[in-house]
Amino acid sequence: MKTLRAARMLTCDRGAWGSGALGVLADACVSFDAHGIHWLGPAAALPPELPAPSQSAALITPGLVDAHTHSAWMGSRHEEYVLRMGGASYQQLAAAGGGILASHRALIAASEDEVFAELRARLQRMAALGVTTVEVKSGYGLTREGELKQLRAMKRAAADPGLPRVVSTYLALHALPPPVREAVPLAASVANYVATMTGDVLDEIAREGLAVFVDAYVDVGAFTAEQASCLAERARANGIGVRLHCGQFADVGGLDVAARYAAASVDHMEHFAANALDALARAGTAAVLLPIASYTLRQRPPDTDALRRAGVRLVVASDANPGTAPSESLPLAMAMALRDYGLSTEEIWLGATHYAANTLRVAGRVNATGQLAVGAPADIVAWDAPAEACILQPWGTQRTVGVWRDGVQIA
Ligand SMILES: [Zn+2]
């Protein structure tokens, strides 16, 4: 058992402490071990049978929860990034063999061991930034075997208690691999590919426990709502949850699929038809906002007012990937959510902790809560900054002084 003391403690447990949405305590202690948080409250009320504080910090918060990443990628796309900044479009880069296909080639060339080693190093860097739970998508294999290799490397990371908790997503429909997109007739080739990626591979993924969620890239030039429905149907039959990339470039009907299958989240949302939002809110589907991606692509931010009005919960994530969101930093995404998306400090902190964790909890298989509360897993970050807004400004500095996941110090 260990006790930490903080001048300011954010519990993100609305209503439990104080009057605000973030449940703030002044001069507080938290006692915990690997089984969870045993006690928290004002330092003056620390029960004498609990250990005295072994460490003090200016600020203590729940561990950050990054609900959308592609962090099991291989290789680097720095050359493509330079071209993009020089004016080349996403579609031009894709046509030149860059984009997702460049990461696909690197993933196919790597062994499962190499994918695991790269992912582990990336997760360690995320932990140092205060992140204790990371959703990781496959989606660079683009073949049945390639995807399974990536998912198995992710499962090894998920089994390591010294890393942030990994929640795996099978990104079944991300892009068409070259043999599929070059085949004639194209329509039959695509239909065959979708059938393969959404077929009995899902049964195998469920049997091996390789993914908690499925995902599809539903957009213009990517996959259709109908194809995403095939995936969601097979996922549901296997007890696997659904998240969807929707509306990054256009709304092509993904939100209806998300509502129909009670998806945990719809992610991106730069473009959406407002009349689809009520069904989404009724289904309890959250919007995962990805400000680093829209910033990189110089896009207009999503209409967050419309999402709020409809009662859709807002989550903020990094979208960490080697192309359109070239950062591993959830705190940077949080800073951009304040700067560019007009979210309040409270919305951002809940969206990167408790609300993010809620989108990852499926049938009791993921226990992250994104809150400091008695009985919750001890996912805790100590910071050398005096207030939660100091993590949103200044940008790009690392302010953690201790990070615990399930009571084990991981950074
Ligand atoms: Zn993504």
Boltz pocket constraint, residues with backbone or C-beta under 6 A from the ligand:
constraints:
  - pocket:
      binder: B
      contacts: [[A, 68], [A, 69], [A, 70], [A, 245], [A, 319]]
      max_distance: 6.0
